[in-house]
Amino acid sequence: MKQWDTKLQETLDPPGLCNLVEKECQREIRLSCRKIADYFSQESNKVTPEPVYELVQLLFAKLQDEVEHLFLKETGIIFPAIKNAGPGYVIPQKIPENIHQTQQVIINLLLKLRQQLNNYVVQPGWCKEWRACVNELFLLEREIHQWIYIEQSLLYPSISSKPQSAE
């Protein structure tokens, strides 16, 4: 966590936060997703009861899809606009709201994965590959929460327009 505190202290401006999300958060999340997807692609790794395994695999696939689509929106459209604009740049309120809604879907998928995997408590009879996969899912959850925190607490509030008050 201290690593993140230092990086956040150095990059509190919106373009710096965009770079941090792209270069650090997205990279770590994609790496975890790749490791988990590799595990699921190996048919010999089915060591949990069939319905749980299949449900976890489906939830993970949906999670991975939602995360990747949001990354593409941010790095392809939103972050370039933030980086190319000058200081004082403000984005319309509906953009962070839309991002927040998608991130809420992602959080709900993480919660469902956590429930299916009994809060990531590893069972003694599981093979080392499945234990490693469950551990990676836990790490992925933490990485996603860090990414969402940076965006929702630091980036978007610093560049969002305030809702207009009705007069």
N, C-alpha and C positions, 0 to 999 in steps of 0.2 A: 504494500500500500504506500510506503514511503516513496517508492519509485514514481507512482502516479502523482503524489503531492508535489514532488520536485518538478515534474514535467508540466503540471497544471500551473504552477507558480511562474514558469518561464513562458507560458503560452496562453495568457488570459485574453488576448485579443481574438476576435472572431476568425480571422484567417489562420492564426496559429492553432486555434481549437479545431478548425477544419482539417488542418494538416495532421494534428495529433490523432483525430478520429480515423483519417485515411491510412496513415502510416503505422499506427500502433494498434488501435482497437480493431479495425477491420482485418488487419493482417492476422492478429491473434485469433479472432473469431473464425476466420476462414481456415486457418490451420487446424483448429480444433474440429471444425465441421468435416474437414478432409479426413482426419484420423478416425472419426466416428463413422463416416460413410464407408471408409475402407473396411472397417470391422463388419458392417452390415453387408458388404458386398461378398464376404467370404461365407459361403453356405455351411461350412464345417463349424461355424461359431454358434450355432443354435443350442444354447445351454440353459435357457430359461424356459418355463412353460410356454408352449406355442402361442396362446392368445396374448400373453404379456409381451413376448418378443415381437410379435407382429404389430401390436398396438404401439409399442415404443418405436419401432422402425417407422411406422406411418406418422406418428407425431413428430419424430425427428425430421423426416422428409418435408413435412409441412413447415416446420420451424426454419429449416435451412432455406426453403423457397421464400418465405416471408422476409428473412434477414437479407438474402441476396438481392431481392427486388428493391428493398429499401436502400441498401448500399448503392445500387445502380442509380436510383433517383437522386440520392445525395451527391455522389461523386460525379454524376453526369450533368446535373442541372443545378442543384441548390448550392453546393460548395463552390463551383466556379463563379457563380453570381456573387457570392459573398467575398471571394478572394479578389475579384476584379472591381468590385465597388470600393469606394473610398470609405474613410471613417464616417460614422454616422449613418451608414446604410441600414435601412429598415425593410424587413420583408413583411408582406401582408400576413395578418393574424391567422388566416386559414391554412397557411403552409405548416407552421409548427403544430397546429391542431391536428392536421392530417398525419403528420409524422408521429405525433403522440398517440393517435388512434392505432396506427400500425404497430407501434412499439407496445401498446397495450395487448394487442393480439399476440405478439411475440411473448410477452410476460405470461399470458394465460397458457400458451403452449408449454412454456417452461414449467409452470405449475402442474400441468397435467403430466408431464414427464416425471417430475419429482414424485407425484402421487403414485404413478405406476411403478416407480423404482424404489418405493418405500423410503423416501428421503435420502436416497443414494447410500443406504446402509448395505454394505457388501456382505453376502452370506458366505460362510466358510466353504461350502461345497462348490462354489462357482469356480470355473477355470480362470486362470490368470488373464486371458484375453478379455473375457467378459468383465472381470473386475477392472481392468484397465479402461475398457469402454465406459463403464459406469463412472469411473473417476473422471474421465475426459468430459462426460456429460455434465458432471458437477462443475468442472473448470469452465466449461462453455457457459453455463448459467452465470457464473461469477463475472466472466468477461463481458457478457451481454449486459448485465446490470451496471458495470462500470461505464460502458459505452452510453447507455441510456442516461445515466447520471450526468455525464459530461455534457451531453446534448440538452437534456431537459433542465438542468440546473445552471449551466454556464453559457452554452452557445446560444440557444434560441431565445432565452430571456434578454440577452444582450443586444439582439438585433430585431426583436419583435415589436410591431406597432401595438400600441395600447388600444383596447377596444374603445370605440367612440361612445361617449355617454349620450343618452337620449335627452334632448332638451325640449 
